[in-house]
Amino acid sequence: MKKQKRQKYSNGSSVKQKTHQNVQAMEHEVTAKQKGNSFGQGSTSIPGGGSLNYSIFKNRDDKIRTVELKQPFGKNTLGIGRNKNQKSISIGRNGLELKVTKPNNGKTHYGVTFTKLI
């Protein structure tokens, strides 16, 4: 989620405007609010064209911090992520991403994601 901007109107009122990176970010925020939980996320660019994505999910019982680092290597993008419950690694190219997630206790999960800007 990007930094919120205040929109000023001629009648003196102001409204906060939120922009989200994608539909998943919106869904996470709405789901968290419905359950009385809080969710926050952000992204920081790093030298070499990479990005550091982070999120925090809190409820009454637990607080989970997730950090993911993505770095481009030529036409490919390599990513690693970690939180207290799981580790993940991903490799992507041209909007197609293969991700392998290993929970601390349980079976390894595999996933394929395709992303295209419209």
Protein Blocks (a to p, Z undefined) as FASTA:
>chain_A
ZZddddddfkopacdddddfblmlmmmmmmmmmnopacdddddddehhiacdddddddfk
bccddddddddehjbccdddddfkbccddddeehiacdddddfbdcddddddddddZZ
